[in-house]
Amino acid sequence: MLRGMVEAESKTGEVFGTKRLSAVLETCREYDLSTARHCTIDALELHSTGTPRAEDQTSMVIEVWITATGSIDRFSGLGWTALG
């Protein structure tokens, strides 16, 4: 769950975007949730360095384990991270 993160702009006006977010999450997929959250925040801050936030940025990270049959085995999550 995200709010304000994919819309975050760089100095040139390029948005962080869902493709960049997906790529960051893919590189962090082997890490625990806390590390994945920090990885995402670091990438967002690097992208938008020198640009004021247009709005608050909020995330919630959830990890889901799927069984071989496709049903949810279990899940865990981290609370809200609000930047702004």
N, CA, C and O of each residue as an XYZ file, in Angstrom:
336
protein
N       0.850     -1.164      0.000
C       0.000      0.000      0.000
C       0.902      1.236      0.000
O       1.834      1.343      0.797
N       0.612      2.140     -0.887
C       1.432      3.342     -1.023
C       0.561      4.582     -1.134
O      -0.572      4.529     -1.613
N       1.103      5.674     -0.691
C       0.450      6.958     -0.904
C       1.537      7.999     -1.075
O       2.354      8.196     -0.175
N       1.559      8.664     -2.213
C       2.492      9.747     -2.452
C       3.875      9.310     -2.897
O       4.694     10.163     -3.242
N       4.169      8.025     -2.905
C       5.514      7.579     -3.251
C       5.708      7.472     -4.758
O       6.696      7.984     -5.284
N       4.799      6.825     -5.456
C       4.985      6.668     -6.902
C       4.876      8.007     -7.626
O       5.367      8.152     -8.745
N       4.236      8.980     -6.992
C       4.093     10.310     -7.597
C       5.278     11.235     -7.309
O       5.371     12.319     -7.883
N       6.172     10.815     -6.433
C       7.319     11.657     -6.056
C       8.155     11.986     -7.290
O       8.457     11.106     -8.097
N       8.524     13.251     -7.430
C       9.249     13.702     -8.615
C      10.724     13.956     -8.337
O      11.123     14.284     -7.220
N      11.516     13.793     -9.386
C      12.943     14.134     -9.343
C      13.096     15.608     -9.674
O      12.107     16.299     -9.920
N      14.343     16.095     -9.681
C      14.603     17.491    -10.056
C      14.128     17.790    -11.470
O      13.753     18.922    -11.775
N      14.141     16.778    -12.336
C      13.744     16.981    -13.737
C      12.252     16.777    -13.957
O      11.768     16.903    -15.082
N      11.511     16.460    -12.881
C      10.065     16.292    -12.996
C       9.617     14.871    -13.307
O       8.428     14.624    -13.509
N      10.575     13.926    -13.345
C      10.229     12.527    -13.607
C       9.668     11.897    -12.329
O      10.276     12.005    -11.265
N       8.506     11.238    -12.435
C       7.921     10.604    -11.260
C       8.655      9.311    -10.929
O       9.236      8.678    -11.810
N       8.626      8.920     -9.655
C       9.244      7.676     -9.224
C       8.598      6.509     -9.956
O       9.296      5.647    -10.491
N       7.285      6.476     -9.984
C       6.535      5.533    -10.817
C       6.473      4.101    -10.310
O       7.286      3.669     -9.493
N       5.484      3.384    -10.820
C       5.279      1.998    -10.406
C       6.337      1.059    -10.980
O       6.689      0.073    -10.333
N       6.850      1.338    -12.168
C       7.892      0.482    -12.744
C       9.166      0.545    -11.906
O       9.788     -0.483    -11.637
N       9.551      1.749    -11.496
C      10.752      1.901    -10.665
C      10.516      1.243     -9.300
O      11.402      0.569     -8.774
N       9.340      1.435     -8.738
C       9.020      0.810     -7.459
C       9.097     -0.713     -7.574
O       9.676     -1.369     -6.709
N       8.526     -1.271     -8.623
C       8.571     -2.725     -8.830
C      10.005     -3.223     -8.950
O      10.347     -4.273     -8.407
N      10.840     -2.476     -9.657
C      12.245     -2.870     -9.820
C      12.969     -2.848     -8.475
O      13.753     -3.749     -8.179
N      12.713     -1.832     -7.666
C      13.343     -1.743     -6.344
C      12.891     -2.914     -5.475
O      13.712     -3.557     -4.821
N      11.599     -3.188     -5.465
C      11.085     -4.284     -4.653
C      11.632     -5.631     -5.122
O      11.884     -6.517     -4.306
N      11.815     -5.785     -6.417
C      12.371     -7.032     -6.958
C      13.803     -7.241     -6.451
O      14.185     -8.363     -6.121
N      14.592     -6.167     -6.390
C      15.968     -6.308     -5.912
C      16.028     -6.573     -4.408
O      17.036     -7.071     -3.905
N      14.964     -6.246     -3.699
C      14.935     -6.406     -2.245
C      14.170     -7.649     -1.796
O      14.020     -7.873     -0.594
N      13.694     -8.441     -2.711
C      12.768     -9.524     -2.366
C      13.362    -10.602     -1.461
O      12.614    -11.304     -0.781
N      14.660    -10.748     -1.437
C      15.289    -11.780     -0.599
C      15.529    -11.301      0.834
O      15.949    -12.085      1.685
N      15.267    -10.022      1.106
C      15.527     -9.462      2.425
C      14.284     -9.505      3.303
O      13.175     -9.730      2.819
N      14.481     -9.287      4.591
C      13.333     -9.210      5.492
C      12.553     -7.925      5.214
O      13.026     -7.047      4.492
N      11.366     -7.825      5.789
C      10.488     -6.690      5.507
C      11.098     -5.346      5.879
O      10.968     -4.372      5.137
N      11.759     -5.296      7.020
C      12.351     -4.043      7.456
C      13.408     -3.559      6.465
O      13.443     -2.378      6.119
N      14.260     -4.461      6.014
C      15.295     -4.107      5.040
C      14.672     -3.702      3.711
O      15.126     -2.743      3.086
N      13.647     -4.410      3.272
C      12.961     -4.067      2.027
C      12.335     -2.674      2.115
O      12.374     -1.908      1.152
N      11.765     -2.358      3.260
C      11.174     -1.028      3.457
C      12.261      0.044      3.383
O      12.078      1.066      2.721
N      13.390     -0.181      4.056
C      14.489      0.786      4.017
C      15.057      0.921      2.599
O      15.392      2.023      2.166
N      15.160     -0.176      1.897
C      15.653     -0.168      0.523
C      14.758      0.712     -0.358
O      15.248      1.496     -1.171
N      13.459      0.573     -0.184
C      12.491      1.354     -0.959
C      12.587      2.836     -0.610
O      12.597      3.686     -1.500
N      12.657      3.142      0.667
C      12.755      4.543      1.099
C      14.054      5.167      0.602
O      14.061      6.316      0.160
N      15.158      4.414      0.672
C      16.441      4.927      0.183
C      16.377      5.247     -1.311
O      16.874      6.285     -1.748
N      15.766      4.355     -2.092
C      15.644      4.577     -3.538
C      14.773      5.799     -3.819
O      15.081      6.592     -4.709
N      13.698      5.950     -3.068
C      12.811      7.102     -3.239
C      13.540      8.400     -2.896
O      13.427      9.384     -3.627
N      14.278      8.410     -1.802
C      14.999      9.622     -1.401
C      16.113      9.962     -2.386
O      16.360     11.137     -2.659
N      16.787      8.944     -2.922
C      17.815      9.182     -3.931
C      17.187      9.792     -5.190
O      17.738     10.726     -5.772
N      16.039      9.263     -5.602
C      15.336      9.756     -6.794
C      14.910     11.219     -6.628
O      15.021     12.017     -7.559
N      14.427     11.553     -5.447
C      13.851     12.891     -5.261
C      14.756     13.845     -4.493
O      14.278     14.835     -3.940
N      16.063     13.562     -4.448
C      17.017     14.434     -3.765
C      16.933     15.858     -4.311
O      16.962     16.075     -5.522
N      16.829     16.806     -3.410
C      16.787     18.209     -3.807
C      15.419     18.703     -4.237
O      15.274     19.847     -4.669
N      14.414     17.843     -4.121
C      13.058     18.211     -4.516
C      12.162     18.173     -3.282
O      12.125     17.161     -2.583
N      11.443     19.254     -3.006
C      10.548     19.222     -1.844
C       9.398     18.236     -2.083
O       8.934     18.071     -3.212
N       8.954     17.596     -1.022
C       7.822     16.672     -1.138
C       6.552     17.459     -1.422
O       6.246     18.442     -0.747
N       5.821     17.011     -2.430
C       4.559     17.661     -2.767
C       3.456     17.247     -1.793
O       2.489     17.977     -1.580
N       3.624     16.058     -1.207
C       2.647     15.551     -0.241
C       3.342     14.536      0.656
O       4.476     14.136      0.393
N       2.657     14.124      1.715
C       3.198     13.080      2.572
C       3.346     11.796      1.771
O       2.605     11.558      0.818
N       4.300     10.979      2.162
C       4.526      9.690      1.501
C       4.376      8.603      2.555
O       5.029      8.639      3.598
N       3.520      7.646      2.273
C       3.189      6.609      3.242
C       3.289      5.240      2.600
O       2.907      5.059      1.444
N       3.802      4.278      3.348
C       3.858      2.907      2.836
C       3.505      1.923      3.939
O       3.647      2.216      5.127
N       3.047      0.767      3.527
C       2.836     -0.362      4.416
C       3.365     -1.572      3.668
O       2.963     -1.827      2.533
N       4.261     -2.319      4.294
C       4.901     -3.453      3.631
C       4.287     -4.744      4.168
O       4.208     -4.952      5.379
N       3.854     -5.610      3.245
C       3.227     -6.881      3.612
C       3.928     -8.009      2.861
O       4.186     -7.906      1.662
N       4.227     -9.074      3.577
C       4.836    -10.255      2.973
C       3.820    -11.392      3.053
O       3.231    -11.637      4.105
N       3.622    -12.085      1.926
C       2.637    -13.167      1.855
C       3.336    -14.436      1.403
O       4.090    -14.420      0.430
N       3.091    -15.530      2.099
C       3.611    -16.835      1.701
C       2.470    -17.609      1.048
O       1.389    -17.753      1.620
N       2.730    -18.099     -0.149
C       1.726    -18.836     -0.925
C       2.108    -20.316     -0.945
O       3.278    -20.658     -1.115
N       1.117    -21.190     -0.770
C       1.368    -22.628     -0.828
C       1.485    -23.069     -2.283
O       1.210    -22.294     -3.199
N       1.891    -24.307     -2.486
C       2.022    -24.867     -3.837
C       0.683    -24.883     -4.574
O       0.650    -24.867     -5.804
N      -0.414    -24.914     -3.828
C      -1.744    -24.934     -4.460
C      -2.291    -23.532     -4.717
O      -3.377    -23.377     -5.276
N      -1.531    -22.508     -4.305
C      -1.935    -21.135     -4.583
C      -2.715    -20.451     -3.481
O      -3.144    -19.310     -3.656
N      -2.913    -21.110     -2.354
C      -3.627    -20.457     -1.260
C      -2.622    -19.764     -0.327
O      -1.433    -20.083     -0.325
N      -3.119    -18.830      0.446
C      -2.253    -18.093      1.370
C      -1.930    -18.975      2.567
O      -2.829    -19.474      3.244
N      -0.655    -19.160      2.820
C      -0.192    -19.940      3.961
C      -0.152    -19.058      5.196
O      -0.691    -19.417      6.243
N       0.493    -17.895      5.071
C       0.572    -16.931      6.163
C       1.033    -15.592      5.587
O       1.481    -15.513      4.443
N       0.915    -14.554      6.394
C       1.417    -13.253      5.982
C       1.865    -12.466      7.197
O       1.451    -12.744      8.322
N       2.706    -11.492      6.960
C       3.143    -10.591      8.019
C       3.294     -9.207      7.416
O       3.375     -9.061      6.197
N       3.333     -8.211      8.253
C       3.455     -6.866      7.731
C       4.102     -5.920      8.722
O       4.183     -6.192      9.920
N       4.556     -4.808      8.190
C       5.103     -3.727      8.997
C       4.132     -2.569      8.940
O       3.453     -2.363      7.934
N       4.070     -1.831     10.001
C       3.163     -0.700     10.076
C       3.528      0.418      9.102
O       4.416      0.281      8.260
N       2.833      1.486      9.246
C       2.977      2.626      8.353
C       4.333      3.288      8.500
O       4.883      3.395      9.596
N       4.852      3.725      7.375
C       6.039      4.577      7.344
C       5.590      5.870      6.698
O       5.241      5.877      5.517
N       5.590      6.939      7.426
C       5.140      8.210      6.880
C       6.336      9.158      6.767
O       7.051      9.392      7.741
N       6.535      9.686      5.592
C       7.589     10.676      5.338
C       6.896     11.966      4.971
O       5.934     11.965      4.203
N       7.364     13.034      5.498
C       6.725     14.268      5.087
C       6.842     15.368      6.050
O       6.336     16.462      5.802
